[in-house]
Amino acid sequence: MKKIVLTFNGNRFDIDLDEHFAAYLEKQMAKDFNVEGNNDMKLLLQAYVSSNYKLYEQENEVQAILKKLDA
């Protein structure tokens, strides 16, 4: 287990993660957040929406590939 720490609106959040996933997530979080200081909640919401949009696009791509394979 590895602990990742982020601060939002002055509140510290400790997250325990599998080491392999933690390494990946740390890189991604460094792109979206100030990992050394405080973050605004608006930034968290923007990152959440952005991540879900990426998942939405990936799901559409998977469905398109599956549709081609069925044809």
C-alpha contacts under 8 A as a table, 3 or more apart, distances in Angstrom:
res1	aa1	res2	aa2	distance
1	M	16	D	6.16
1	M	17	L	5.36
1	M	18	D	4.81
1	M	19	E	5.43
2	K	16	D	5.53
2	K	17	L	5.27
2	K	18	D	6.16
2	K	19	E	5.35
2	K	22	A	6.52
3	K	14	D	6.33
3	K	15	I	5.38
3	K	16	D	4.46
3	K	17	L	6.25
3	K	22	A	7.86
4	I	14	D	5.76
4	I	15	I	5.11
4	I	16	D	6.47
4	I	17	L	7.58
4	I	22	A	7.37
4	I	26	E	7.50
5	V	12	R	6.84
5	V	13	F	5.57
5	V	14	D	4.57
5	V	15	I	6.23
5	V	35	V	7.63
6	L	12	R	5.83
6	L	13	F	5.30
6	L	14	D	6.74
6	L	35	V	6.02
6	L	36	E	7.79
6	L	37	G	7.71
6	L	38	N	7.67
7	T	10	G	5.93
7	T	11	N	5.30
7	T	12	R	4.31
7	T	13	F	5.95
7	T	35	V	7.73
7	T	37	G	6.48
7	T	38	N	4.97
7	T	39	N	5.97
8	F	11	N	5.24
8	F	12	R	6.57
8	F	13	F	7.76
8	F	38	N	5.58
8	F	39	N	4.61
8	F	40	D	5.68
8	F	41	M	6.08
9	N	38	N	6.44
9	N	39	N	6.09
9	N	40	D	5.54
9	N	41	M	6.49
10	G	38	N	6.11
10	G	39	N	7.80
17	L	21	F	6.70
17	L	22	A	5.58
18	D	21	F	5.46
18	D	22	A	5.90
19	E	22	A	4.91
19	E	23	A	6.27
20	H	23	A	5.45
20	H	24	Y	6.80
21	F	24	Y	5.19
21	F	25	L	6.04
22	A	25	L	4.98
22	A	26	E	5.90
23	A	26	E	5.35
23	A	27	K	6.71
24	Y	27	K	5.50
24	Y	28	Q	6.55
25	L	28	Q	5.01
25	L	29	M	5.94
26	E	29	M	5.13
26	E	30	A	6.11
27	K	30	A	5.25
27	K	31	K	6.78
28	Q	31	K	5.33
28	Q	32	D	6.71
29	M	32	D	5.05
29	M	33	F	5.59
29	M	35	V	7.19
30	A	33	F	5.52
30	A	34	N	6.65
30	A	35	V	6.02
32	D	43	L	7.79
32	D	47	A	6.35
33	F	39	N	6.73
33	F	43	L	7.37
33	F	44	L	7.89
34	N	37	G	5.54
34	N	38	N	6.62
34	N	39	N	6.24
35	V	38	N	7.83
39	N	43	L	6.76
39	N	44	L	7.70
40	D	43	L	5.43
40	D	44	L	6.95
41	M	44	L	5.02
41	M	45	L	6.37
42	K	45	L	5.10
42	K	46	Q	6.17
43	L	46	Q	5.05
43	L	47	A	6.18
44	L	47	A	5.15
44	L	48	Y	6.15
45	L	48	Y	5.01
45	L	49	V	6.18
46	Q	49	V	5.23
46	Q	50	S	6.05
47	A	50	S	5.04
47	A	51	S	6.06
48	Y	51	S	5.21
48	Y	52	N	6.22
49	V	52	N	5.14
49	V	53	Y	6.12
50	S	53	Y	5.08
50	S	54	K	6.38
51	S	54	K	5.16
51	S	55	L	6.38
52	N	55	L	4.95
52	N	56	Y	6.09
53	Y	56	Y	4.89
53	Y	57	E	6.23
54	K	57	E	5.12
54	K	58	Q	6.19
55	L	58	Q	5.01
55	L	59	E	6.10
56	Y	59	E	5.15
56	Y	60	N	6.31
57	E	60	N	5.11
57	E	61	E	6.25
58	Q	61	E	5.02
58	Q	62	V	6.18
59	E	62	V	5.08
59	E	63	Q	6.15
60	N	63	Q	5.09
60	N	64	A	6.14
61	E	64	A	5.07
61	E	65	I	6.23
62	V	65	I	5.13
62	V	66	L	6.14
63	Q	66	L	5.04
63	Q	67	K	6.06
64	A	67	K	5.04
64	A	68	K	6.31
65	I	68	K	5.12
65	I	69	L	6.26
66	L	69	L	5.05
66	L	70	D	6.24
67	K	70	D	5.17
67	K	71	A	6.42
68	K	71	A	5.20
